[in-house]
């Protein structure tokens, strides 16, 4: 199974806005949970 997640965000001088940063943190948490609960 393959899941493609594309995180589109605005970045300026290596930083994102608060909204994009929060989305990035949430995405990282979800990916971690998926990997920890993967059946392999």
Secondary structure, DSSP 8 states (H G I E B T S, - for coil): ----------EETTEE-HHHHHHHHHHHHHHHHHHHT---
